[in-house]
Amino acid sequence: MELNDKDIFSKIRDKKSEINIIYKNKYVTAFKYIYTDDSINILIILNKKFVTLNDITEKEYVIYINNLFLAVTEINKHNNIDKNDYELILNINKNGCQEILYIHIHLLNKLKLIKIKIN
């Protein structure tokens, strides 16, 4: 599968979009998607584009997915949500409600995303 690097997440990753990046290392980038006084929705993307988990080799999985979850820990500490309840959402493919074909997770605090699928 040929991947298009002109999608919004690639632009954010490459700093070609004006967005508030709150965390970045060699493997992941995180930015505020929704952030109010009582709710947080931070998106964390991989710095290498993969459409789904099925596209990652075992070696890449160890590096990228570990860093994805390590980033959650760091972001939580720096945003004072590490001791609060939070939710992680990872949608896979169209039927799994993945809207942007680029692996990403939502880090949510006091905000629930509800999707209703109507056939």
Backbone as numpy.savetxt, mean C-alpha at the origin, in Angstrom:
# Nx Ny Nz CAx CAy CAz Cx Cy Cz
3.46 -10.93 -18.70 2.62 -9.76 -18.70 3.52 -8.51 -18.70
3.27 -7.62 -19.63 4.03 -6.37 -19.69 3.37 -5.35 -18.76
4.16 -4.74 -17.92 3.62 -3.80 -16.95 3.84 -2.38 -17.42
2.85 -1.54 -17.24 2.91 -0.14 -17.63 3.35 0.67 -16.41
4.48 1.38 -16.53 4.98 2.17 -15.42 4.44 3.60 -15.42
3.33 3.84 -16.12 2.76 5.19 -16.15 1.53 5.30 -15.25
1.26 4.28 -14.43 0.13 4.33 -13.53 0.43 5.27 -12.36
-0.57 5.61 -11.60 -0.44 6.61 -10.53 0.56 6.16 -9.46
0.58 4.89 -9.11 1.51 4.44 -8.07 2.96 4.52 -8.54
3.20 4.23 -9.81 4.57 4.37 -10.34 5.00 5.83 -10.31
4.08 6.74 -10.62 4.39 8.17 -10.57 4.70 8.62 -9.14
3.94 8.13 -8.20 4.18 8.48 -6.78 5.52 7.91 -6.34
5.76 6.65 -6.65 7.01 5.99 -6.28 8.22 6.75 -6.83
8.10 7.24 -8.07 9.19 7.94 -8.74 9.20 9.45 -8.47
8.34 9.89 -7.53 8.23 11.30 -7.13 7.87 12.21 -8.30
7.01 11.70 -9.21 6.53 12.48 -10.34 5.10 12.93 -10.12
4.64 12.80 -8.90 3.30 13.22 -8.52 3.41 13.93 -7.19
2.66 15.00 -7.04 2.70 15.74 -5.78 1.82 15.03 -4.77
2.47 14.34 -3.89 1.78 13.58 -2.85 2.66 13.62 -1.61
2.06 13.50 -0.47 2.79 13.55 0.78 3.35 12.16 1.13
4.58 11.89 0.70 5.23 10.62 1.03 5.67 10.69 2.49
5.22 9.73 3.28 5.54 9.76 4.71 6.60 8.73 5.10
6.87 7.78 4.19 7.87 6.76 4.49 8.38 6.22 3.17
9.69 6.04 3.07 10.27 5.47 1.86 11.59 4.82 2.22
11.78 3.61 1.69 13.08 2.98 1.77 13.35 2.35 0.41
14.32 1.50 0.32 14.71 0.90 -0.96 13.58 0.05 -1.56
12.69 -0.48 -0.73 11.71 -1.45 -1.20 10.26 -0.97 -1.19
9.92 0.00 -0.37 8.52 0.44 -0.27 8.42 1.97 -0.16
7.24 2.47 -0.53 6.90 3.88 -0.38 5.51 3.95 0.24
5.34 4.86 1.18 4.03 5.02 1.83 3.61 6.49 1.76
2.32 6.69 1.57 1.80 8.05 1.50 0.40 8.10 2.08
0.03 9.30 2.51 -1.30 9.50 3.08 -2.32 9.55 1.97
-3.31 8.71 2.09 -4.42 8.71 1.14 -5.57 9.51 1.73
-5.94 9.17 2.95 -6.93 9.93 3.72 -6.35 10.06 5.12
-6.35 11.26 5.63 -5.77 11.47 6.96 -6.51 12.64 7.60
-7.37 12.34 8.55 -8.09 13.38 9.27 -7.78 13.23 10.75
-8.41 14.04 11.56 -8.17 13.96 13.00 -8.55 12.61 13.60
-9.56 11.97 13.03 -10.01 10.72 13.63 -9.88 9.50 12.73
-9.27 9.65 11.58 -9.10 8.47 10.73 -7.83 8.59 9.88
-7.28 7.44 9.59 -6.05 7.36 8.81 -6.25 6.31 7.73
-5.85 6.62 6.51 -5.76 5.63 5.44 -4.45 5.92 4.73
-3.46 5.11 5.02 -2.14 5.25 4.41 -1.98 4.11 3.42
-1.52 4.42 2.22 -1.25 3.40 1.23 0.24 3.10 1.25
0.57 1.83 1.22 1.97 1.40 1.17 2.14 0.57 -0.11
3.06 1.02 -0.96 3.29 0.35 -2.23 4.72 -0.19 -2.28
4.92 -1.19 -3.10 6.26 -1.70 -3.33 6.97 -0.79 -4.33
8.26 -0.67 -4.23 9.02 0.16 -5.17 9.33 -0.55 -6.48
8.99 -1.81 -6.56 9.02 -2.54 -7.82 7.59 -2.95 -8.11
7.15 -2.72 -9.34 5.76 -2.99 -9.65 5.49 -4.48 -9.85
4.56 -4.97 -9.05 3.98 -6.30 -9.20 2.47 -6.10 -9.21
1.77 -6.82 -10.07 0.32 -6.68 -10.12 -0.32 -7.41 -8.94
0.06 -8.65 -8.70 -0.48 -9.42 -7.58 0.64 -10.21 -6.92
0.32 -10.86 -5.83 1.30 -11.71 -5.14 1.77 -12.85 -6.03
0.94 -13.25 -6.99 1.30 -14.34 -7.90 2.46 -13.97 -8.82
2.76 -12.69 -8.96 3.81 -12.23 -9.86 5.18 -12.13 -9.20
5.26 -12.44 -7.92 6.50 -12.28 -7.17 7.21 -13.62 -7.04
8.50 -13.63 -7.33 9.28 -14.85 -7.12 9.49 -15.06 -5.63
9.92 -16.25 -5.26 10.15 -16.54 -3.85 11.20 -15.61 -3.25
12.27 -15.37 -3.99 13.34 -14.50 -3.51 12.82 -13.06 -3.34
12.06 -12.58 -4.32 11.49 -11.23 -4.23 10.48 -11.13 -3.09
9.72 -12.19 -2.89 8.72 -12.23 -1.83 9.37 -11.97 -0.48
10.46 -12.68 -0.21 11.15 -12.53 1.07 11.58 -11.08 1.27
12.12 -10.46 0.24 12.62 -9.08 0.36 11.47 -8.07 0.42
10.61 -8.09 -0.58 9.60 -7.04 -0.70 8.47 -7.17 0.31
7.95 -8.35 0.51 6.81 -8.51 1.42 7.26 -8.31 2.86
8.43 -8.78 3.22 8.95 -8.51 4.57 9.07 -7.00 4.79
9.61 -6.29 3.82 9.74 -4.84 3.96 8.41 -4.13 3.98
7.42 -4.68 3.30 6.08 -4.11 3.33 5.53 -4.10 4.76
5.68 -5.22 5.45 5.15 -5.32 6.81 6.06 -4.64 7.84
7.35 -4.59 7.58 8.23 -3.80 8.45 7.87 -2.31 8.35
7.50 -1.88 7.17 7.09 -0.48 6.98 5.84 -0.16 7.81
4.91 -1.10 7.89 3.71 -0.90 8.71 4.11 -0.60 10.15
5.04 -1.38 10.68 5.50 -1.17 12.06 6.12 0.21 12.24
6.97 0.61 11.32 7.62 1.92 11.41 6.62 3.06 11.27
5.72 2.95 10.33 4.70 3.99 10.13 3.83 4.12 11.37
3.42 2.99 11.93 2.61 3.02 13.15 3.32 3.74 14.28
4.59 3.46 14.47 5.35 4.10 15.54 5.41 5.61 15.34
5.64 6.05 14.12 5.81 7.47 13.85 4.49 8.23 13.76
3.37 7.52 13.70 2.06 8.17 13.64 1.22 7.90 14.88
1.88 7.40 15.92 1.21 7.14 17.20 -0.01 6.22 17.08
0.07 5.27 16.19 -1.03 4.31 16.08 -0.58 2.88 16.39
0.67 2.74 16.84 1.18 1.40 17.09 0.48 0.71 18.25
-0.14 1.45 19.16 -0.83 0.82 20.29 -2.34 0.81 20.10
-2.80 1.38 19.01 -4.23 1.40 18.72 -4.58 0.25 17.80
-5.86 0.00 17.68 -6.31 -0.99 16.72 -6.15 -0.41 15.32
-5.77 -1.25 14.40 -5.69 -0.84 13.01 -5.98 -2.03 12.13
-6.17 -1.75 10.87 -6.55 -2.79 9.91 -5.65 -2.66 8.69
-5.26 -3.80 8.12 -4.52 -3.83 6.87 -5.40 -4.49 5.82
-5.48 -3.89 4.64 -6.27 -4.47 3.55 -5.36 -4.64 2.34
-5.37 -5.84 1.79 -4.64 -6.17 0.57 -5.63 -6.82 -0.38
-6.04 -6.10 -1.40 -6.99 -6.62 -2.37 -6.23 -7.25 -3.54
-6.70 -8.38 -4.03 -6.04 -9.08 -5.12 -7.01 -9.29 -6.28
-6.66 -8.77 -7.43 -7.40 -8.90 -8.68 -8.79 -8.26 -8.61
-9.44 -8.23 -9.75 -10.73 -7.54 -9.89 -11.79 -8.07 -8.92
-11.93 -9.38 -8.84 -12.95 -9.95 -7.95 -12.59 -9.78 -6.48
-11.36 -9.45 -6.19 -10.92 -9.15 -4.83 -10.91 -7.66 -4.56
-11.57 -6.88 -5.45 -11.73 -5.42 -5.31 -10.42 -4.65 -5.48
-9.44 -5.21 -6.21 -8.22 -4.47 -6.50 -8.50 -3.53 -7.67
-8.46 -2.23 -7.40 -8.78 -1.24 -8.42 -7.57 -0.80 -9.22
-6.42 -0.73 -8.58 -5.18 -0.36 -9.27 -4.31 -1.61 -9.31
-3.92 -2.00 -10.50 -3.16 -3.23 -10.68 -1.70 -3.03 -10.32
-1.47 -2.93 -9.03 -0.16 -2.68 -8.44 -0.30 -3.07 -6.98
0.50 -4.00 -6.51 0.36 -4.44 -5.11 0.48 -3.25 -4.17
-0.50 -3.13 -3.30 -0.48 -2.09 -2.28 -1.36 -2.55 -1.12
-1.07 -2.01 0.05 -1.93 -2.28 1.20 -2.42 -0.96 1.77
-3.61 -1.02 2.34 -4.19 0.11 3.06 -3.94 -0.12 4.54
-3.38 0.87 5.19 -3.23 0.86 6.65 -4.32 1.78 7.18
-5.29 1.20 7.87 -6.47 1.94 8.32 -6.52 1.99 9.84
-6.95 3.12 10.35 -7.16 3.32 11.77 -8.45 4.10 11.92
-9.44 3.51 12.58 -10.74 4.13 12.82 -11.49 4.45 11.53
-11.19 3.74 10.48 -11.88 3.97 9.21 -12.10 2.62 8.58
-13.28 2.35 8.20 -13.58 1.08 7.55 -13.94 1.34 6.10
-13.29 0.64 5.21 -13.67 0.70 3.80 -14.67 -0.40 3.56
-15.80 -0.05 3.02 -16.85 -1.03 2.76 -17.10 -1.04 1.26
-17.04 -2.21 0.68 -17.31 -2.37 -0.75 -18.50 -3.31 -0.87
-19.44 -2.92 -1.67 -20.59 -3.79 -1.95 -20.52 -4.14 -3.41
-20.43 -5.41 -3.70 -20.36 -5.86 -5.08 -21.77 -6.22 -5.55
-22.17 -5.55 -6.61 -23.49 -5.80 -7.17 -23.31 -6.42 -8.56
-23.87 -7.57 -8.78 -23.75 -8.22 -10.10 -24.85 -7.78 -11.00
